[in-house]
Amino acid sequence: MIKKTFIFITLVAIFSIPALTCTVFAESGSNVAVNLSAELDNPLGVKSITELITNLLKIVAELGAIICVFFIIYSGFLFIKAQGNEGELTKAKSVFFWSVIGTAVLLGASVVAEIITGTVESITG
């Protein structure tokens, strides 16, 4: 039921694009002039694919940074909770290690993306 409703709403949204306007001017007699004009605005506000990718990477980096900080704090709580228990300490060390690795990968990906974007812009521009 939900799937059918979603499909119906999607189809209605697709076929009722408000930017598409059709104006019919009726003149005297049987002469009818039809003026069909369409104008679509760019909802993303980007002018190139590199700008789009850069904006997406900024969003991913910001969200990833928040998640990385959360997991580093979580590993600190696991260290406190362990209180010398070897099994719990191993888990806390593992969470901390992978949080640091994830942070490094996130920062490295951002740096590589900036390098690639700069290279492409210098070649094309």
C-alpha distance (Angstrom), angle and dihedral (degrees) to the residues before:
residue distance angle dihedral
M1 . . .
I2 3.80 . .
K3 3.79 91.4 .
K4 3.83 91.8 52.8
T5 3.80 91.1 48.0
F6 3.81 91.3 49.9
I7 3.80 91.5 49.7
F8 3.81 91.0 48.5
I9 3.82 93.0 49.8
T10 3.81 90.6 46.8
L11 3.80 92.3 51.5
V12 3.80 92.1 47.4
A13 3.81 90.3 50.5
I14 3.79 92.6 48.7
F15 3.78 95.3 48.8
S16 3.78 96.4 44.4
I17 3.78 101.3 56.8
P18 3.79 104.6 166.0
A19 3.83 94.0 -152.5
L20 3.81 91.4 65.4
T21 3.75 109.1 86.0
C22 3.74 128.6 -176.4
T23 3.75 119.6 -168.6
V24 3.76 123.0 -172.5
F25 3.76 118.8 -163.1
A26 3.77 114.5 -162.6
E27 3.74 115.9 -155.2
S28 3.73 128.6 -171.2
G29 3.78 116.3 -66.6
S30 3.80 121.1 -1.0
N31 3.82 97.1 -34.3
V32 3.81 110.2 113.9
A33 3.78 122.2 176.3
V34 3.80 117.7 -157.7
N35 3.78 120.1 -159.5
L36 3.81 111.7 -169.0
S37 3.77 113.8 -177.6
A38 3.77 129.8 167.6
E39 3.77 127.7 -167.2
L40 3.77 121.9 176.6
D41 3.78 123.4 -171.8
N42 3.79 122.0 -144.5
P43 3.83 104.2 -111.4
L44 3.81 93.4 -165.8
G45 3.79 96.3 54.4
V46 3.81 94.5 -139.2
K47 3.76 126.6 130.4
S48 3.81 101.6 -161.2
I49 3.78 141.4 25.5
T50 3.81 91.3 -113.2
E51 3.80 90.2 56.4
L52 3.81 89.8 49.7
I53 3.80 92.3 50.1
T54 3.81 91.2 46.3
N55 3.81 91.2 51.6
L56 3.81 91.9 48.0
L57 3.80 91.6 48.9
K58 3.80 90.7 50.7
I59 3.79 90.2 53.8
V60 3.82 92.5 46.9
A61 3.81 91.1 47.2
E62 3.80 92.6 50.6
L63 3.80 93.4 48.4
G64 3.81 91.4 42.5
A65 3.80 91.2 51.8
I66 3.79 90.6 54.3
I67 3.81 90.8 49.1
C68 3.82 91.5 47.7
V69 3.81 91.9 52.0
F70 3.80 89.6 48.5
F71 3.82 92.5 53.2
I72 3.81 93.5 46.1
I73 3.82 89.5 52.7
Y74 3.82 89.1 45.3
S75 3.81 90.3 53.4
G76 3.82 88.5 52.2
F77 3.80 89.7 54.9
L78 3.81 89.1 49.3
F79 3.82 90.1 53.1
I80 3.79 90.5 51.5
K81 3.81 92.2 45.4
A82 3.82 92.7 49.3
Q83 3.85 94.1 66.7
G84 3.79 92.9 -172.8
N85 3.82 97.4 -42.7
E86 3.83 105.1 141.9
G87 3.81 95.5 -146.9
E88 3.78 92.7 50.5
L89 3.82 91.9 44.2
T90 3.80 90.0 53.0
K91 3.80 90.1 52.5
A92 3.83 92.0 47.6
K93 3.81 91.7 49.0
S94 3.79 90.7 49.2
V95 3.82 92.9 50.3
F96 3.81 90.9 47.9
F97 3.82 92.9 46.8
W98 3.80 94.1 50.4
S99 3.80 91.5 43.9
V100 3.79 90.1 56.1
I101 3.82 91.1 45.2
G102 3.82 90.3 50.2
T103 3.80 90.8 49.7
A104 3.80 90.9 50.4
V105 3.81 91.9 49.0
L106 3.81 91.0 48.7
L107 3.80 93.0 50.3
G108 3.80 91.8 42.9
A109 3.80 91.7 51.6
S110 3.79 90.8 50.8
V111 3.81 91.3 50.7
V112 3.82 92.9 47.2
A113 3.82 90.5 48.3
E114 3.81 91.1 51.7
I115 3.81 90.5 49.2
I116 3.81 92.4 49.7
T117 3.81 92.1 46.3
G118 3.80 91.6 49.7
T119 3.80 91.5 48.2
V120 3.81 93.6 49.4
E121 3.80 92.2 47.1
S122 3.83 92.0 48.9
I123 3.81 91.4 50.1
T124 3.81 95.4 46.9
G125 3.67 98.8 36.2
